[in-house]
Amino acid sequence: MTEEGISRICISAFSESEIVSAKNLLFDSIPTGKRKITRKRDGKKQRDIDDIITLLKGTDPDELPVFVAKDLQKLPPVLFDHVDVTRLLKDIIKLQSDIKEIKEDYVTVSQLDIVKKDLDALKTCSLVNNYECNVNKKRGAFMLESFNYDSGPVGLPPVCSNQNITTEEKNSPISTSSPQAHYRDLKLVSNSNNEGTCQTKLQSLTDPETEQLNKPQSNSADAMTHRSQTGSLASAPKVRHTAGAYVNNVVPAASANIADIVRHDLSNYRPISLATITAKVLDSLLNRHLGRHLNLNDAQFGFRPGLSTESAILCLKQTVKYYTGAGTPVYACFLDLSKAFDLVSYEVLWKKLTYETTMPLELTSLLKYWYSHQKNRVRWREALSEEYQLECGVRQGGLTSPSLFNLYMNGLIDELSKTNVGCHINGVCVNNISYADDMVLLSPSAGALKQLLSICESYAVAHGLRYNAKKSELMLFKAHNKSYTIPTITLGGSPLSVVTHFKYLGHWVTEDLKDDMDIERERRSLSVRCNMLARRFARRSLNDLRVQYNNAFRVLMGLPRCCSASGMFAEARVDGFHAIMRKRSASLLNRWRGSTNSILTALADRWDCPLLAHLSKLHTTLL
């Protein structure tokens, strides 16, 4: 746009007094030696505009002030350099998505009135006569939560009234307040447009199976409160086994390698729940269904089929090598959650099961009832404590507990991955790697790591979790042995300690990514076991030990005693050391290539051939 065009727009949009005040404000804000000329007589409005344009053209852009207009309506349709076009485009995209959502999920008032009229018409002309074909009994008939209508098409309950018609208000045919399923009476309603006639012609179905199901529902309270029947009912084998499924024996397990001095500290023990066989069978069935209906983030490696601690360690090391090889350091923060399994909120967990999974409502109700009625008692040697109930936490040792905890933490992993802050490989975000409650954050900069830690802290506060800043540690993976100044990074207000090695998922991770420390740990552990065996069999000769070993191997393989040692190993097709190494290498490569995990797939696309060459080189040196 030319200067003449700008002058015409400003003269037509602003008054003379506004132009004079703007000129005075501009000349007072810019440190310049140019004199502010006071214009008079006719045409001074145009000359003031020319003075402003001349001053703007001759001034360094860094010295220009930024003004904010009070009345946005008076701004002319001119684009300036200080307008943030990126934010404007983002707002336009958000507005487009909102408009799309409104068109897809919302209706107009007139359309809502039409639906209301149709539902009112269904009240007077009932379809419940064909109940078998109009209502899906397997899923349970229930009312829409957002509308207060009592009848409707397929999937809704029959006409609800206070006169001899059962009203179903639950979202599921299974009630969470009782272990038995409550089935409602089925009624026949005649085809009539008259509501009074429809109500007088109600007839109950005479189904013997329905009567047997409804009879315990109406008499269950009297049967349980009658003293003469309570003892016989509790002594019944089936009832006794069912009631025992809700009782867990909690055994305090001491942390590994703790001294006798600190054994009196309760924080050094973790509770392990020992359930009955009935509870374990039910737990295994529920866990099988949970695995089908959970959709977890690929950054979660804990207790998932086809993934293990090796997969998590592999992703961690290869991601760090990718960045350090390109000359970029990586900040890694190993987080520790204090008593994570014990602080799971039931209310939040049930909401996640309902809205974030495809879990059927019947199974969700069963889990709710189980956790709300379970009782625990502590077993210490031969002593048992009194029974008590838990207000939060999943059972450590339960089959469904890892899946439920993964669901509880899945929101945090999704939130971290959606930030697109931290490490990326082939467009896949790898800013966090989790194995149940063990999480490590990866970022090429300290600022991005602080942002990820802020998200973790907010999620922990909202979900009742606590991070232990004393056990959470920071490690810097340097690039090409360069020296770096590590800034102070805090967690919950406490600074994180910087370490050069950390034991993550049973594996020692060092700042140089070498396995020497981990190999040395395994070597020492093997030496301890060998010394124990040598001390136990110190008085036996080597020949006697060899004979006993061969005899034990024959029994294990089901071979006769006449079989020689060399023939015994050949008959059993026992692999040698080199064969075992080849199979382990092939197994690792096969799991990497066939994985459906997006992070492992991104790594396989980049490091498949180098890993194969590395394994081939190792095998060549062993021959």
C-alpha positions in Angstrom: 0.0 0.0 0.0 1.3 3.5 -0.9 1.8 6.4 1.5 -1.0 8.3 -0.3 -3.4 5.4 0.3 -2.5 5.2 4.0 -3.0 8.9 4.4 -6.5 8.8 2.8 -7.5 5.9 5.1 -6.3 7.6 8.2 -7.9 10.9 7.3 -11.3 9.2 6.7 -11.1 7.0 9.8 -9.8 9.4 12.5 -10.7 12.9 13.6 -8.3 15.8 13.7 -7.9 15.7 17.5 -7.1 12.0 17.4 -4.4 12.5 14.8 -2.8 15.3 16.8 -2.8 13.3 20.0 -1.4 10.3 18.2 1.4 12.5 16.7 2.3 13.9 20.2 2.3 10.4 21.7 4.6 9.1 18.9 7.1 11.9 19.1 7.3 11.7 22.9 7.9 7.9 22.7 10.7 7.8 20.2 14.2 9.1 21.1 14.9 11.3 18.0 16.4 14.6 17.3 13.7 15.6 14.8 11.6 18.6 15.8 7.9 18.2 16.3 6.3 20.8 14.1 2.9 22.3 15.2 0.7 22.6 12.1 -1.9 25.3 11.7 -4.4 26.6 9.1 -6.1 24.5 6.4 -4.6 21.1 5.5 -2.8 20.6 8.8 -4.6 17.2 9.2 -2.8 15.9 6.0 0.5 17.5 7.1 0.3 15.8 10.5 -0.2 12.4 8.8 2.8 13.1 6.6 4.9 14.0 9.7 3.9 10.6 11.3 4.7 8.6 8.2 8.1 10.4 7.7 9.1 9.7 11.4 8.2 6.0 11.1 10.2 5.6 7.9 13.3 7.3 9.3 13.3 5.5 12.7 15.0 2.2 13.5 12.3 -0.6 13.8 13.8 -1.7 17.2 13.1 1.8 18.6 9.5 1.9 17.5 7.0 1.5 20.4 4.1 -0.9 20.3 0.7 0.7 20.9 -2.6 -1.1 21.6 -5.8 0.5 20.3 -8.5 1.2 22.8 -11.3 1.0 20.2 -10.7 -1.9 17.8 -13.7 -0.8 15.6 -11.9 2.3 14.5 -8.8 0.5 13.2 -8.7 0.6 9.4 -8.4 -2.7 7.4 -4.6 -2.5 7.1 -2.1 -5.2 8.1 0.9 -4.1 10.2 4.1 -6.1 10.8 3.4 -6.5 14.5 0.2 -8.5 13.9 0.8 -12.2 15.0 -0.5 -14.0 11.9 0.3 -17.4 13.5 -2.1 -16.8 16.3 -4.7 -15.5 14.0 -4.5 -18.7 11.8 -4.7 -20.9 14.9 -7.8 -19.1 16.1 -9.3 -19.5 12.6 -8.6 -23.3 12.8 -10.2 -23.5 16.3 -13.2 -21.7 15.0 -13.6 -24.0 12.1 -13.4 -27.1 14.4 -16.0 -25.6 16.7 -18.3 -24.9 13.8 -17.8 -28.5 12.5 -18.5 -29.9 16.0 -21.7 -27.8 16.3 -22.9 -29.0 12.9 -22.3 -32.7 13.7 -23.3 -32.9 17.4 -25.9 -30.2 18.0 -29.4 -29.7 16.7 -31.5 -26.6 16.3 -34.4 -25.8 18.6 -37.0 -26.7 15.9 -35.4 -30.1 15.4 -35.5 -30.7 19.2 -39.2 -29.8 19.3 -39.9 -32.3 16.6 -38.1 -35.1 18.6 -40.1 -34.1 21.7 -43.4 -34.4 19.7 -42.4 -37.8 18.4 -41.6 -39.1 21.9 -44.9 -37.7 23.2 -46.6 -39.6 20.4 -44.9 -42.8 21.4 -46.3 -42.5 24.9 -49.9 -42.7 23.6 -49.2 -45.4 21.0 -47.0 -47.9 22.8 -44.8 -50.4 21.1 -44.2 -52.5 24.1 -46.5 -55.2 22.9 -43.7 -56.4 20.8 -41.2 -56.3 23.7 -39.2 -59.2 22.5 -38.2 -57.5 19.2 -38.2 -53.9 20.3 -36.0 -54.1 23.4 -32.5 -55.6 23.6 -32.7 -57.5 26.9 -29.0 -58.6 26.7 -27.8 -55.0 27.0 -30.4 -53.9 29.4 -33.1 -51.3 28.9 -32.3 -47.9 30.3 -33.4 -44.3 30.0 -31.5 -41.5 28.3 -29.8 -39.4 31.0 -30.2 -36.1 29.3 -34.0 -36.4 28.7 -36.8 -37.1 31.1 -39.0 -39.2 28.8 -40.2 -42.6 30.0 -40.6 -44.5 26.7 -38.9 -44.6 23.3 -37.7 -46.8 20.5 -35.4 -49.9 20.6 -33.1 -49.9 23.7 -35.3 -47.9 26.0 -37.6 -49.3 28.7 -41.3 -49.8 28.4 -43.9 -47.2 29.3 -43.1 -46.1 32.9 -45.9 -45.4 35.3 -46.6 -45.7 39.0 -49.4 -48.2 38.4 -48.1 -51.8 38.3 -45.3 -51.1 35.8 -41.7 -51.6 36.8 -39.4 -48.6 36.4 -35.7 -49.2 35.6 -33.6 -46.3 36.6 -30.1 -47.9 36.5 -27.8 -47.8 33.5 -27.2 -51.6 33.9 -29.3 -54.6 34.8 -26.7 -55.4 37.5 -27.0 -53.3 40.7 -23.8 -52.2 42.5 -25.5 -52.5 45.8 -26.1 -56.2 45.7 -24.2 -59.1 44.4 -27.2 -60.6 42.5 -28.7 -59.3 39.3 -32.1 -57.8 39.6 -34.5 -58.6 36.8 -37.7 -56.6 36.4 -41.1 -58.0 35.8 -42.2 -58.1 32.1 -45.7 -56.6 31.5 -48.0 -56.8 28.5 -49.6 -53.6 27.3 -52.5 -53.7 24.9 -52.5 -51.6 21.7 -54.7 -48.7 22.6 -54.4 -45.0 22.2 -56.3 -44.4 25.5 -53.9 -44.3 28.4 -56.5 -45.3 30.9 -57.5 -48.4 28.9 -53.8 -49.2 28.4 -53.3 -49.2 32.2 -56.3 -51.3 33.1 -55.3 -54.1 30.7 -51.9 -54.9 32.2 -51.2 -58.5 32.7 -48.1 -60.0 34.3 -46.2 -62.7 32.5 -46.4 -66.1 34.3 -42.9 -67.4 33.7 -41.7 -69.8 36.3 -38.0 -68.9 35.7 -38.9 -65.2 36.1 -40.7 -65.9 39.4 -37.7 -67.7 40.8 -35.4 -64.8 39.9 -37.7 -62.2 41.4 -38.5 -64.2 44.5 -35.0 -63.8 46.1 -35.1 -60.1 45.2 -38.2 -59.4 47.3 -37.4 -61.7 50.2 -33.6 -61.3 50.4 -33.8 -58.7 53.1 -36.0 -60.8 55.4 -33.9 -63.9 54.8 -30.7 -62.2 55.7 -32.1 -60.5 58.9 -33.8 -63.6 60.3 -31.5 -65.1 62.9 -32.6 -68.6 62.4 -31.8 -68.6 58.7 -28.6 -66.5 58.8 -26.5 -69.3 60.3 -27.6 -72.0 57.8 -27.1 -69.6 54.9 -23.6 -68.6 55.9 -22.7 -72.3 56.4 -23.7 -73.2 52.8 -20.5 -74.1 50.8 -21.3 -71.9 47.8 -22.1 -68.8 49.9 -19.0 -69.4 52.0 -16.8 -69.5 48.9 -18.5 -66.4 47.4 -18.1 -64.4 50.7 -14.4 -65.5 50.9 -13.7 -64.0 47.5 -14.1 -60.5 49.0 -11.5 -61.1 51.8 -7.8 -60.6 51.0 -4.9 -61.5 53.2 -2.3 -58.7 53.1 1.3 -59.8 53.7 3.9 -57.1 54.4 6.9 -57.7 52.2 10.2 -56.0 53.1 12.1 -54.1 50.5 15.1 -55.9 49.1 18.5 -55.5 50.8 17.4 -53.4 53.7 19.3 -53.4 56.9 17.9 -54.9 60.1 18.1 -51.4 61.7 15.4 -50.0 59.4 13.1 -53.0 59.4 10.9 -51.3 62.0 10.1 -48.5 59.6 6.7 -49.2 57.9 7.7 -47.2 54.8 10.2 -50.0 54.0 7.4 -52.6 53.5 4.9 -52.9 50.7 1.6 -54.8 51.0 1.1 -57.9 48.9 -2.5 -59.1 48.6 -3.1 -62.9 48.7 -6.6 -63.6 47.3 -8.5 -66.9 47.3 -8.7 -69.2 44.4 -12.3 -68.0 43.6 -11.1 -64.4 43.6 -8.1 -65.3 41.3 -10.4 -67.0 38.8 -12.7 -64.0 38.7 -9.8 -61.6 38.6 -8.3 -63.5 35.6 -11.6 -63.3 33.7 -12.0 -59.6 34.3 -8.3 -59.1 33.3 -9.0 -60.8 30.0 -11.9 -58.5 29.3 -9.9 -55.5 30.4 -7.2 -56.3 27.8 -9.7 -56.3 25.0 -11.3 -53.0 25.9 -8.3 -50.9 27.0 -6.7 -48.5 24.4 -3.4 -47.5 26.0 -0.7 -45.2 24.7 2.3 -46.8 23.0 4.7 -45.2 25.5 3.3 -47.5 28.2 5.4 -50.8 28.1 4.3 -52.2 31.4 2.3 -55.5 31.6 1.4 -55.5 27.9 1.6 -58.4 25.5 4.7 -58.5 23.3 6.4 -55.8 25.4 8.8 -56.1 28.4 11.5 -54.2 30.3 13.9 -55.0 27.5 11.7 -53.1 25.1 11.6 -50.0 27.3 15.4 -50.0 27.9 15.9 -50.5 24.1 13.7 -47.4 23.3 15.5 -45.4 26.0 19.0 -46.1 24.7 18.3 -45.8 21.0 16.5 -42.5 21.5 19.4 -41.1 23.4 21.9 -42.4 20.8 19.9 -40.8 18.1 20.2 -37.3 19.6 23.8 -37.6 21.0 25.0 -38.9 17.7 23.7 -35.7 16.1 25.5 -33.6 18.6 22.5 -32.8 20.9 22.5 -33.6 24.6 19.5 -35.3 26.2 18.1 -34.5 29.6 16.5 -37.6 31.3 14.4 -37.3 34.5 13.6 -40.6 36.3 10.4 -40.1 38.3 9.4 -42.0 41.4 5.8 -42.1 42.5 5.3 -42.7 46.2 2.9 -45.6 46.9 1.4 -45.2 43.4 -0.8 -48.3 43.5 -2.1 -47.5 47.0 -3.3 -43.9 46.0 -5.6 -44.8 43.1 -8.9 -43.0 43.6 -11.8 -45.3 43.0 -14.1 -42.4 41.8 -11.7 -41.3 39.2 -10.9 -44.9 38.1 -14.6 -45.8 37.6 -15.1 -42.6 35.5 -12.1 -43.6 33.3 -13.5 -47.1 32.9 -16.8 -45.7 31.8 -15.8 -42.9 29.5 -12.3 -43.9 28.3 -12.8 -47.6 27.5 -15.3 -49.8 25.7 -15.8 -51.9 28.9 -19.4 -53.2 29.2 -21.4 -51.6 32.0 -22.0 -55.0 33.6 -18.3 -55.6 34.1 -17.7 -52.1 35.3 -20.5 -52.5 37.9 -19.0 -55.8 39.0 -15.6 -54.2 39.5 -17.3 -51.4 41.5 -19.1 -53.8 43.7 -16.0 -55.9 44.3 -13.8 -53.0 45.3 -16.5 -51.4 47.5 -17.2 -54.6 49.4 -13.7 -56.2 49.6 -12.2 -56.6 53.0 -8.5 -56.9 53.9 -6.7 -58.3 56.9 -3.0 -58.2 57.6 -1.2 -61.5 58.2 2.0 -61.5 60.1 3.4 -65.0 60.6 0.6 -66.8 62.4 -1.4 -63.7 63.5 -4.3 -62.1 61.7 -5.6 -58.6 62.2 -9.2 -57.4 62.2 -10.9 -56.9 58.8 -10.9 -53.4 57.3 -12.0 -51.8 54.1 -9.9 -49.7 51.7 -10.9 -46.3 50.5 -8.4 -46.1 47.6 -5.8 -48.1 45.9 -5.7 -51.3 43.8 -4.5 -54.6 45.1 -0.8 -55.2 44.7 -0.6 -58.8 43.4 -4.0 -58.8 41.8 -4.2 -59.7 38.1 -6.4 -56.7 37.1 -4.3 -54.2 39.2 -1.6 -53.5 36.5 -4.3 -53.0 33.8 -6.3 -50.7 36.1 -3.2 -48.7 37.0 -2.2 -48.4 33.4 -5.6 -46.9 32.6 -5.2 -44.6 35.6 -1.9 -43.2 34.3 -2.8 -43.3 30.6 -4.2 -39.8 30.7 -0.8 -38.4 31.8 1.0 -40.3 29.0 -1.4 -39.0 26.4 -1.1 -35.4 27.7 2.7 -35.6 27.6 2.7 -37.0 24.0 0.3 -34.4 22.7 2.5 -31.5 23.8 5.0 -32.4 21.0 7.7 -31.2 23.4 10.8 -33.3 23.9 12.5 -36.0 21.9 11.1 -37.1 18.5 12.1 -39.9 16.1 10.6 -40.0 12.6 7.7 -37.9 13.7 6.9 -40.1 16.7 7.0 -38.3 20.1 9.3 -40.2 22.5 9.3 -37.6 25.4 8.3 -40.2 28.0 8.8 -44.0 28.4 6.7 -45.7 31.1 6.6 -49.1 32.7 3.6 -49.1 35.1 4.6 -46.4 37.6 8.3 -46.1 36.5 8.5 -43.2 34.1 11.4 -41.4 32.5 11.1 -38.1 30.7 13.4 -37.4 27.7 14.1 -33.9 26.4 16.9 -32.2 24.3 16.6 -29.0 26.4 16.2 -28.1 30.1 13.2 -25.8 29.3 11.2 -28.5 27.6 12.0 -30.9 30.5 10.6 -28.3 33.0 7.4 -28.1 30.9 7.0 -31.8 31.0 7.6 -31.9 34.8 4.9 -29.2 35.2 2.4 -31.4 33.4 3.3 -34.4 35.6 2.9 -32.3 38.8 -0.5 -31.0 37.7 -1.7 -34.5 36.8 -0.5 -35.9 40.2 -2.4 -33.2 42.1 -5.6 -33.8 40.1 -5.4 -37.6 40.6 -4.3 -37.8 44.2 -0.7 -39.0 43.5 2.6 -37.9 45.0 6.0 -37.7 43.5 9.1 -38.4 45.7 11.6 -35.7 44.8 14.3 -37.5 46.9 14.2 -40.6 44.8 13.6 -38.9 41.5 16.9 -38.1 39.8 18.2 -36.2 36.8 20.8 -37.4 34.3 22.4 -35.6 31.3 23.5 -37.7 28.3 26.3 -35.6 26.8 27.1 -35.4 23.1 30.7 -36.0 22.0 32.1 -35.6 25.5 31.2 -31.9 25.6 30.9 -30.0 28.9 27.5 -28.6 29.8 26.2 -26.5 32.6 23.1 -28.2 34.1 20.5 -25.7 35.3 18.6 -26.3 38.5 15.4 -28.4 37.8 12.9 -28.8 40.6 10.1 -31.2 41.3 7.4 -30.1 43.7 9.7 -27.2 44.8 12.6 -29.5 45.6 15.7 -29.6 43.3 16.5 -32.8 41.6 19.9 -34.4 42.2 22.1 -35.0 39.2 23.5 -38.5 38.8 25.8 -40.3 36.3 24.1 -43.7 36.6 20.6 -44.9 37.5 19.1 -48.3 38.0 16.0 -48.3 35.7 13.8 -51.4 35.5 16.6 -53.5 36.9 19.2 -52.3 34.4 22.0 -49.8 35.1 21.8 -46.8 32.8 25.0 -44.7 32.6 25.6 -41.4 31.0 27.9 -43.0 28.4 25.3 -45.7 27.6 27.8 -48.5 28.3 26.8 -51.8 29.8 30.0 -52.3 31.8 28.3 -51.6 35.2 25.4 -53.9 34.4 27.7 -56.7 33.3 29.8 -56.3 36.4 26.6 -56.5 38.6 25.6 -59.8 36.9 29.1 -61.2 37.2 29.2 -60.5 41.0 25.7 -62.0 41.4 26.9 -65.2 39.6 30.1 -65.3 41.7 28.0 -65.1 44.9 25.8 -68.1 43.7 28.9 -70.1 42.7 30.5 -69.5 46.0 27.4 -70.6 47.8 27.4 -73.9 45.8 31.1 -74.4 46.3 30.8 -73.9 50.1 27.8 -76.3 50.3 29.5 -79.1 48.3 33.1 -78.4 49.5 33.5 -81.9 50.8 32.4 -83.6 47.6 34.8 -84.4 44.8 34.3 -83.0 41.3 33.7 -86.4 39.9 30.8 -87.0 42.4 29.2 -83.7 41.5 29.5 -84.5 37.8 27.7 -87.8 38.3 24.9 -86.3 40.3 24.5 -83.5 37.7 24.2 -86.1 34.9 21.7 -88.2 36.9 19.6 -85.2 37.6 19.6 -84.2 33.9 18.6 -87.8 32.9 15.6 -87.6 35.3 14.7 -84.2 33.9 14.8 -85.3 30.3 13.3 -88.8 31.0 16.3 -90.7 29.7 17.6 -94.0 31.0 20.7 -94.3 33.2 22.5 -96.2 30.6 22.6 -93.1 28.4 26.0 -91.5 28.2 26.6 -87.9 29.0 27.5 -86.9 25.4 24.7 -88.9 23.9 22.3 -87.5 26.5 22.9 -83.9 25.4 22.7 -84.9 21.8 19.5 -86.9 22.3 17.8 -83.9 24.1 19.1 -81.5 21.4 20.4 -79.1 24.0 21.7 -75.9 22.4 25.3 -74.9 22.8 26.4 -71.4 23.8 26.8 -70.1 20.3 23.4 -71.5 19.3 21.7 -69.8 22.3 23.3 -66.5 21.4 22.1 -66.8 17.8 18.6 -67.6 18.9 18.5 -64.7 21.4 19.7 -62.3 18.8 17.1 -63.5 16.2 14.4 -63.4 18.9 15.2 -59.7 19.7 15.3 -58.7 16.0 12.1 -60.6 15.3 10.2 -58.9 18.2 11.5 -55.6 17.0 10.3 -56.1 13.4 6.9 -57.6 14.3 5.9 -55.2 17.0 2.8 -53.0 16.5 4.1 -50.4 18.9 4.6 -47.1 17.1 7.8 -46.3 19.0 9.4 -49.6 18.3 8.3 -49.4 14.7 10.0 -46.0 14.3 13.2 -47.3 15.8 13.1 -50.4 13.6 12.8 -48.4 10.5 16.0 -46.5 11.4 18.1 -49.1 13.1 17.1 -52.5 11.7 20.1 -52.9 9.4 22.7 -51.5 11.8 21.4 -53.8 14.6 21.6 -56.8 12.3 25.1 -55.9 11.3 26.1 -55.4 15.0 24.6 -58.8 15.9 26.4 -60.5 13.0 29.7 -58.9 14.0 29.3 -60.2 17.6 28.5 -63.7 16.3 31.6 -63.7 14.1 33.8 -62.8 17.1 32.4 -65.7 19.1 33.2 -68.3 16.4 
